[in-house]
């Protein structure tokens, strides 16, 4: 009888060891995959935005923040689901922050691009070559357009072809004005023509487009504000109910039915915001 019990205990111990090793191996593989994707995606995004930060150091910092936030959320709420939600939210912060900074940078670049086009056209009319005009505009313009033009000028000086430099600019800044600018430069290089006049007309078109987009943004501002107010209203009401009747609202976070309701609320909130943004997002 004791021999059978010993065999059962040994088998159980071996099963636990094997299961722990399998879980650790799977977690290690997932961590390596996350690190590779983090380093590739975030590193490329940082380089395209001219932010030369160490992606590996950012990954270690993000990993520490994810672990600390998950532990704190689990200790405060006592719910594994809360730890998982906080872990996912904190893990997504670097990507969300980089996307927000990239949108801001592209918005500033789009606002500056009519001036870029006009400065290059003016330099061409004054007798400068295209590389000289780009370098002159790079010295006179602030970031981010100045840095983009300065990078093109540097690439030209080390022997990169104009077509390759323009293709790199399009990848870094996929904007309508940039695409039209590079197309005009390519056409002028291949078939000739008055590039200065073409760029002046392009600058005027971009200014009119920016004015129309500004009017549209002003007219749709109320719709965007209403969307954010309607999205925040359920959250505010839920927080008020938790403050007034915490015992009655506690099952919303402690039962699977409450988790289903919370997931449905989040999904419907996201769907509503997406629909409202599609309605007020008018492309010119």
C-alpha positions in Angstrom: 0.0 0.0 0.0 2.8 2.4 0.9 4.6 1.5 -2.4 1.5 2.4 -4.4 1.2 5.7 -2.5 4.9 6.5 -3.2 4.4 5.8 -6.9 1.3 8.1 -7.0 3.2 10.9 -5.2 6.2 10.5 -7.6 3.9 10.5 -10.6 2.1 13.6 -9.3 5.3 15.4 -8.6 6.7 14.5 -12.1 3.5 15.8 -13.7 3.7 19.1 -11.8 7.3 19.5 -12.8 6.6 18.7 -16.4 3.6 21.1 -16.5 5.6 23.9 -14.9 8.4 23.4 -17.4 5.9 23.4 -20.3 4.3 26.6 -19.0 7.7 28.2 -18.4 8.8 27.2 -21.9 5.6 28.6 -23.5 5.9 31.8 -21.5 9.6 32.1 -22.5 8.7 31.7 -26.2 5.9 34.2 -26.0 8.2 36.7 -24.2 10.8 36.3 -26.9 8.2 36.8 -29.6 6.9 39.9 -27.8 10.4 41.2 -27.5 11.2 40.7 -31.2 7.9 42.3 -32.4 8.4 45.1 -29.9 11.9 45.8 -31.0 11.0 45.6 -34.8 7.8 47.6 -34.7 8.6 50.2 -32.1 12.2 50.6 -33.3 11.1 51.2 -36.8 8.5 53.7 -35.7 11.0 55.5 -33.5 13.5 55.8 -36.3 10.8 57.1 -38.7 9.9 59.7 -36.2 13.5 60.7 -35.7 13.4 59.6 -32.0 16.6 57.7 -31.5 15.8 55.7 -28.3 17.0 52.3 -27.3 14.1 49.9 -28.1 15.6 47.2 -25.8 15.7 49.6 -22.8 12.1 50.6 -23.5 11.0 47.0 -23.7 12.6 46.3 -20.2 11.0 49.4 -18.8 7.6 48.4 -20.2 8.0 44.8 -18.9 8.7 46.1 -15.4 5.7 48.5 -15.6 3.4 45.7 -16.8 4.4 43.4 -14.0 4.1 46.1 -11.3 0.7 47.3 -12.6 -0.7 43.7 -12.8 0.5 43.0 -9.2 -0.9 46.2 -7.9 -4.3 45.7 -9.7 -4.5 42.1 -8.3 -3.7 43.2 -4.8 -6.2 46.1 -4.8 -9.1 44.2 -6.5 -8.3 40.5 -5.7 -9.5 39.6 -9.2 -7.3 37.9 -11.8 -9.4 39.4 -14.5 -8.5 42.9 -13.4 -4.8 42.0 -13.4 -5.1 40.7 -17.0 -7.0 43.8 -18.1 -4.4 46.1 -16.5 -1.6 44.0 -18.0 -3.0 44.3 -21.5 -3.6 48.0 -21.1 -0.1 48.8 -19.8 1.5 46.5 -22.4 -0.3 48.5 -25.2 0.9 51.9 -23.9 4.1 52.1 -25.9 2.4 51.4 -29.2 -0.5 53.7 -28.5 1.9 56.5 -27.4 4.1 56.1 -30.5 1.0 56.1 -32.8 -0.2 59.3 -31.1 3.2 61.0 -31.5 3.3 59.9 -35.1 -0.1 61.3 -35.8 0.9 64.7 -34.3 4.1 64.7 -36.3 2.3 64.0 -39.6 -0.3 66.7 -38.8 2.4 69.3 -38.2 4.2 68.1 -41.4 1.0 68.4 -43.4 0.5 72.0 -42.1 4.1 72.9 -43.0 4.2 71.3 -46.4 2.7 74.1 -48.5 5.5 76.4 -47.2 8.0 73.6 -48.0 6.7 73.5 -51.6 6.7 77.3 -52.0 10.2 77.6 -50.6 11.6 75.0 -52.9 9.8 76.6 -55.9 11.2 80.0 -54.9 14.7 78.7 -54.7 14.4 77.0 -58.1 13.1 80.3 -59.6 16.2 82.1 -58.1 18.5 79.7 -60.1 19.3 77.0 -57.6 19.4 73.4 -58.5 16.9 71.0 -56.8 19.4 69.6 -54.2 20.4 73.2 -53.4 16.8 74.3 -53.1 16.0 71.4 -50.8 19.1 72.1 -48.6 18.2 75.8 -48.4 14.6 75.0 -47.4 15.9 72.5 -44.8 17.9 75.3 -43.1 15.0 77.8 -43.0 12.2 75.5 -41.9 11.5 74.1 -38.4 11.0 70.5 -37.5 9.5 68.2 -38.7 9.7 69.4 -42.3 13.2 70.8 -41.9 14.5 67.5 -40.6 12.8 65.6 -43.5 14.4 67.9 -46.1 17.7 67.8 -44.3 17.7 64.0 -44.4 17.0 64.1 -48.2 19.9 66.5 -48.6 22.2 64.3 -46.6 21.2 61.2 -48.6 21.9 63.2 -51.8 25.4 64.1 -50.5 26.3 60.4 -49.8 25.2 59.3 -53.2 21.6 58.1 -52.7 19.6 58.6 -55.9 16.9 61.2 -56.0 14.2 58.7 -56.7 15.2 56.5 -53.7 15.3 59.6 -51.4 11.8 60.6 -52.5 10.6 57.0 -52.0 12.0 57.0 -48.4 10.2 60.4 -47.8 6.9 58.9 -48.9 7.4 55.9 -46.6 8.2 58.2 -43.6 5.4 60.7 -44.4 2.5 59.1 -46.3 0.7 62.4 -46.9 -1.2 63.6 -50.0 1.0 66.7 -50.3 4.2 64.7 -49.9 3.1 62.2 -52.6 2.2 65.0 -55.0 5.5 66.8 -54.3 7.6 63.7 -55.0 5.5 62.9 -58.1 6.1 66.4 -59.5 9.9 66.0 -58.8 10.1 62.6 -60.5 8.1 63.8 -63.6 10.3 66.9 -63.9 13.5 64.7 -63.6 12.3 62.3 -66.2 10.5 64.4 -68.8 11.6 68.0 -68.0 9.2 70.9 -67.6 8.9 74.0 -65.3 9.2 72.4 -61.9 9.1 75.8 -60.1 5.7 76.6 -61.6 4.3 73.2 -60.9 5.4 73.4 -57.3 3.9 76.9 -56.9 0.5 75.6 -58.2 0.8 72.6 -55.9 1.5 74.9 -52.9 -1.6 77.0 -53.7 -3.7 73.8 -54.0 -2.5 72.5 -50.7 -3.3 75.8 -49.0 -6.8 75.8 -50.3 -7.2 72.1 -49.3 -6.0 73.0 -45.7 -8.4 75.9 -45.5 -11.3 73.6 -46.5 -10.3 71.0 -44.0 -10.1 73.6 -41.3 -13.7 74.7 -42.1 -14.8 71.1 -42.0 -13.1 70.5 -38.7 -14.8 73.5 -37.2 -18.2 72.4 -38.5 -17.8 68.8 -37.2 -16.3 69.8 -33.8 -19.8 69.6 -32.2 -20.3 66.0 -33.5 -16.9 64.9 -32.2 -17.6 66.4 -28.8 -21.0 64.8 -28.6 -19.4 61.4 -29.4 -16.9 61.7 -26.5 -19.6 62.9 -24.1 -21.9 60.0 -25.0 -18.9 57.6 -24.6 -18.0 59.0 -21.2 -21.6 59.1 -19.9 -21.9 55.3 -19.1 -18.5 55.4 -17.3 -19.5 58.4 -15.2 -22.8 56.9 -14.3 -21.1 53.6 -13.4 -18.6 55.3 -11.2 -21.4 57.3 -9.5 -23.3 54.1 -8.8 -20.2 52.4 -7.4 -19.8 55.3 -5.0 -23.5 55.3 -4.0 -24.2 51.6 -3.8 -20.9 49.6 -3.8 -22.5 46.4 -2.5 -25.1 46.4 -5.2 -22.6 47.1 -8.0 -19.9 44.7 -6.7 -21.2 41.6 -8.6 -20.4 43.6 -11.8 -16.8 42.9 -11.1 -16.9 39.7 -9.1 -19.1 37.4 -11.3 -18.8 36.1 -14.8 -22.2 37.7 -15.7 -20.8 41.1 -14.6 -17.7 40.5 -16.7 -19.9 39.7 -19.7 -21.8 43.0 -19.2 -18.6 45.0 -18.9 -17.2 43.4 -22.0 -20.4 44.2 -23.9 -20.3 47.8 -22.7 -16.7 48.2 -23.8 -17.4 46.7 -27.2 -20.5 48.9 -27.7 -18.6 52.0 -26.6 -15.9 51.3 -29.1 -18.4 50.6 -31.9 -20.2 53.8 -31.1 -17.1 55.9 -31.1 -16.0 54.3 -34.4 -19.3 55.0 -36.1 -19.4 58.6 -34.9 -15.8 59.2 -36.1 -16.6 57.7 -39.5 -19.6 60.1 -39.8 -17.6 63.2 -38.9 -14.5 62.2 -40.8 -14.9 63.9 -44.2 -12.1 63.4 -46.6 -11.3 66.3 -48.9 
